[in-house]
Each structure stands twice: as C-alpha cells, then as structure tokens.
C-alpha cells in the first residue's frame, strides 16, 4: 500500500524502516499483522515530528501500537479515526502519557489513523514510543506479558541504533544483557527478569547509582568495601527473596505484582544514596551507601573492554578513566577484584553500564545497555 507523506520528512525514518523490517518479519505469526516498510516510515516520521512539539508547554510523550481495534479487548475507540499527523499526536499525548497506555494505529480507507487507546496488545505487536524530543524507541511485546518490551531500534536525531540480536552469543555477555535483548526461546529466568526490573527502576530515578550483585554463599565482597559500612543492613532485607519464593500461581495475582513493583522501586531507590547498594544473587539487601575500595594486594585496573549490543559497534579496549566518573571507575575495580560478582551503574545522564569479569578476555567487560532500558 502506498502511503501519503504529510509535512516535513525525517530522513532516518526510511533508513530505519528498511533496516528493521526484516527483524519484525521473523516475528510475524500467531495472527499478528505488522506494518510494511512504507507504514513503518510513516509511523516513525509522524512520531519524530510530534516529539519536537509541545502541548501547553508539556513535552510530547506517547506510545503507538500498530494493532486493529477488533484484536484488543477493553479498549477505548474514537467514533472517527484521527489522522496520523504530528499535530494530532501532540494533542493526544496527554491522554496517553501514563505507563502502559498505547494509542492504537490501523488502516482506515487506505490511510493510517489513530483509532483509540488500549492497555492490552498482542504478543509481538509493533510499538513505537516517544521518550523525549527526538528520541524514539521501536519495540515489541514479548510473549511473556509481564516482562519488559524488547527494544529493536533506538533513534536519536540522526543517530540510528539497531540492537544486535547476536550479542548474547558473545562469550562474557551477562544473562542480564541476554534478557534485555529478548528471550523468545522461552520465559526468561526469574532471577534475570528481576535484575532487568531493578536496572529500569535505577535508571528512572535519574540520580545515578551503583548496584553490586554478590554471591549469597560468600562474604568475600566485604574485602572490596571500606569498613565499617555506614548503612549496613542487619538482619538482611529478604522481602524480595521471600516474594520470589512464593508459588508460581501467586505471581499472577495483583497483590503479588503490586508488592513486587513496590519492593523493586524501594531497592532501586537505595542506589540513589551516595555509594553502592549491595544485594545477593538471591536478592537479599545487605547494605547501601557502601564505599568501594581496591582489594589489598590487587592492582589498579588500567583498562576495560567496552561493548554495546548494537549493530556495527566495534568492541574496544579503553583506559578505565574513560568509562566515566568515580562511580564507574570504582565499579570496574570491584568487578576485577570480585570476579564472581557484577556491578550495575546508572549515570545521571541516562547511561547504564554493566561491569563483569570475562574469563575469555581475562579482563573486565563494560556492557553499555541504556538503549535496552528505554
């Protein structure tokens, strides 16, 4: 179908549509209909220009789902479809800026129009979200409705980053990165899903922070922390671990999900305090505000292997000082001195890095993953 382009053109729209269309084609099953290349271009173009508009001085934030009104239940439908234009999207955005609300877009007499709003969309549905001016994310919903959407591409101005689905096959790639890139071979391990939720929440508070994930079976991590720890937790906070230990059917209950969400936010909130928050791999909170020290007898780490799971990114060995500020440098040292642990670092500017020891590289890998968390 030939789409009519309205208004100014966004050059990256066509480039992105052509690059990601084959990726979405692989997901086209179970009755899900995806936009073709021209329709993807039209959606991206309209969303980009809408992102640069303000409505009563508020920035445009909106999520568009390519889905027919007949295929979703409990949706709100307009009597007349709304033209897919930047102005129309900017006007509609205030009604859809709450998490989980999508404006539905579908064919209407040969054109794409906004037909209404919905909270329920099918698995693998094409979704385009406006995050901030000029920043768009193209994603789809996993088969596991409780998990985070899978990002496929991130557009920021004239920069297009297409996520590299082959990244998890790279040795030294943490399970967390694998989960963020998509886990379509089945349900992601719950432990990994929890780390994803913590990472998203850490990034959202925009104050920066460090989360250290250490083995529950060892206190060796204390050799890399300045003593005494100002905010040591005793007894350890086990509420999240207790929630996860409840029978699987309970996890589908609203009570459980609300408790889980609040606990994730509470633990992620601790990372806003200066210093590192320490949790076990069983999700027991041990401390926060902890200061990382170089372990006695261990050398200062001079370099780190930087990776980012986007197509075309070439891994590079960088001086540790180039990874970021004090928070990042100390996280590199911790991952080096505690190879069985992992350090997750959120920056105030939105960057998010996972530091983990890689046996195959014999050095610390810094995985830049903020494009996966949007």
N, C-alpha and C positions, 0 to 999 in steps of 0.2 A: 504494500500500500504506500502511495506517495504522500508524504506529509507536507503540509504547507508551513514554511518557516515564517514566523512573525517577529518583527522587531530586530534588534541587533544580533549578530551571530557571535557565538562563543567558539573560537576555533578548536579548543580542546574537546568540545563535545563530540565531534565526528571522530576524532582520533581515538578517544576513549571508547566510544561505542564499537568501533571496528576491532579494538583490542580485546574487549571483554565479552563480546557476543559469543565467541566460541566457548568460553568458560561457562556461560549460562546455558548454552545449548546442551551441555552434558548433564544439566540438572533437570531438563525438560521431561518430566514423567509424572505419573500419578494425576494426569489431567490438568496440570499447571500450564497455563499459557504465558509465554514470555514476550516482551516487546521485541520487534525486529530492530535492525540497526538504525533505520530512519526514526523509529519511535523512541529508541533509546536516546538518539541525538536530540530529539525534540524535548524529551523529559529533562535531560541534562541542561540544555540551553535555557529553558524556562526557569529551572531551579537556580541556575547560576545568577541570572539577572535579577531574580527575585531576592536572592541573598544579599544583594547590594542595596536593596530598598529598605526604607524604614516606614513603619506604620505608627503614627503618633509618637515618633521618636524611639520606638522599640525596634530592635533588630529582628529580621525575619528568621524564624526557626520553624522548619516544617518537615514532615516525613511523608513521602509519596509512595504508595504501593500500587503496582500495576496488577489490578485484580478486578474481576467483574462483580457487580453488586449481587448477582444471583449466587455466587460461590461463597459468600460470607454471611454469617448469621448475626443477628442483633446489631445491625449496622444502622447508621443514620443516613438517609438518602434525600437528596435535594429533588424538588419537583422538576426543576430544569437543570441540566448539566451546566457546569461553569467552564468557560473557555480556559485552556491551559496556557495562560499568559503570566508574565512576571508580575504585573499589577494585581491580577486576580489572586495569585498565590500569596502575595504580600498581605492582601486584605484578609485572606482566610487563615493566615498563620496563627493569629492569637487564639483561634478556636482549637488549634491542634499542637500547641507547644508543650502540653503535658506528656510525660513519658508514656509510650505505648499506644498513642493515638496516631493513626495514619489517614491521610486523605487518599481515597480511592480514585484511581485514574483508569479509564477504559474507553473503548471505541464508541463513538456516537455519531452515526451518519458520516462515516469516513474521516472523522476527526478524533483527537484525543481530548476528553473532557474530564473534569473532576465531578464525580457523581455523588460524593458524600464522604462520610468518615466512618472508620471502623477500628476496633481494637483486635479483631480476630482476622488473621490472614493465613492462608495455607502454607505448608512447608515448601521451601524453595521459591517462594514468591519474590519477585524483583522489587527491591525497596531502594529509594533514593532519599537520603536525608541531608537537609541543610543544617550545618553545625554553627557556622559563623559566616560573616561576609566572605564570599569567595571560597569557602571550604565546604566541599560536598563529599559524601561517602556513599558508594554504591555497595549494596549488601543483599543478603537473602536470609530468610528464617530457616534455621535448622529443623530437621525432623523432630528433634527434642525441643518442644516449645518452651521449656523452662530455661534453656541455655541462651547465651548471648548470640546475637546475629553474627553471621560470618561476613566479614568485610572482603570485598573483591577488589575494589579500587578506591583511591582517595585522590580527589582533585583539589588543588590549592592554587588558585590563579592559573598560571600557565604550566604548572607542575603537575604531572600525572604519575601517580604511583600505583602500579598494578601488583597486588600481592602475589608472591611466588608460592604456589601450592606445593612445589617440590622441596621447600625449605625444611620440613620435618624430617626428610630422609638424610639430611646432612648430619654427620656424627657430631655430637656435642650440643645438639639442639634440644633444649629442655622440653619436657612434656607440656609445660605451660604454653610455649610457642606453638606446639603442635595443635593444642586445643583451640587457641585463638585463630589459627588458620583454617580450622574446620575439622570436624571429627565425624565424617559421614560413614565410616566403616562400622558405626555402632554408637552407643551412648558413651560420652567421654567419662573417664573415671571420675567419681565424685570429688576426690581429693584435688584433681586438676581443675575441675569446674569451680571449686571454692577459691583457688588461687586467682582464677580469672575474675571472679566477682570482687575479690579484695583489690586486685590491680585496678579495675574500673573505678571502684569507690575511692581508692587512694588518689587517682588522677583527678577525680571530680572535685575534691575539696580544694585544689589549686593552691595549696600551701607548701607543697613539696613534702617528701618524707622517704624514709627507708624502712623496709620490712625484711628482716632476716628470718629465713626458714631453716631450722636446725633439726638434727635427728633427736627424736624423743628419747632414744636409748642412751644418750651420752650428754655429759656436761662439758665436753671439750670446748665448746664455743666460748665458754667463760674466759679461756686463755687469750681471747682476742677482744675482750671487753674491759674497759677501765673499771677498776673496783674502788670503792663499792658502787653498785648501780643505784642511782638516786631513786628510780621508780621500779624497783624490783617487785614482782607480784608474788605474794605468798598468802595462802596457797595459790598455785597456778589457776588461771581462769579457764575453766573447762566447759563453759556453756555451749560453745560452738561444737566442740567434740561430742558433747552429750546429744545435741540435736542430730548430728550426723549418725550417731549410733542408734537412733530410733528406727523402728522397722520401716522398710521402703514405702509401704502404703501411706504411712503418716506424712511422708514428704510431699504428698499430693494435697494435703489438707491446707486450707487457708491459714489456720493457726500456725502450722509449722512454717509455712512460707513467710508469714509476717515476722515470726521470731527470727528466722534465718536472715532476712533482709536487715532487720534492726541490729542484729549481732554483727553482721558484716560491716555495717556502717560504723558501729561503735569501735570495732577493732581498727578499721581503716582510719578512723578519727584519731586514734592514738599516734599514728605516724606523723600527724601534723606537729606534735611536740618535738622540739629540737633533740636530735639523737635518733637512735634506731629502735624500732619495736621488734621484739624477738618472740617468735612463735615456734612451736614444734611442728613436725610434719604430720602430727595428729591434730593440729590446730588448737593447741593449748597455749594461752598467752603467758609468757614468762617474765617479760619486762618491757618497758618503753622508756624513751629518753636515754637509752644506753649509748655510751661513747665508745666507738671502735678504736682499738689500739693495734699496732703491729705486734704480732706474737713474738715473744722472746726467742731469739735465735733464728728468726726468719728474715730474709732480705726484703727491702722495699721493692715493690713491684714497679718496674720501669715501663712496661708496655702491655698492651691488651689487644686482643683480636676483635675488631669491630665488625658486626654483621647486621644486616637489616633484611627481613624477608620480603623484599620487593624485587620484581623482575629487573635485571640489568645491574643490580647492586654488586659491586666487587668487594669482597671482604678485604680488610686492610689492617695491618699491624700499626697501631698508633701509640705514641707516648701516653702514659697514664694521665698526665696533666691535661691532655686534650679531650678526655672523656667528659669533663665537666668540672664542677667546683669541688669543695671539700667533701660534700656528701658522696659524690661519685668516686673520688679517689679513695676514700676510706672503704667503700663497698668493694672496690677492686681488691684492696688489700685483704679484706675479710674473706672473699671468695677464694683467694690464693691460699690463705693460711688455714681455711676450713673447707677443704675440697668436697666434703660430704654435705655442705650447706649451700644456700643460694641467697643472693641479695637482690631485692627488687627496689628500684629507686625511681621515684616520681619527682620531676622538676616543676617549679612554679610555672614555667613557660609551656607546660604540657608534654614535654618529652618524658618517655618512660623507658627505662633500661633494666634488663635482667642480667646480672653478673653471675656466672657459674664457671667452675673449673671444668676444662675439657681435657680428658686424658689423651685423646688422639692428637690434640695440638700441643699438649704439655704447657698450657698457659690458660689464663682466664679469657673467656669469651664475653664480650659485651653485646647483648642482643637488643637492638633498638626496636621497640614494638609499639610505639604510640599510634602508628597507623592502624594497628589491630584493635585498639581500645576505643576508638571514636564511636 
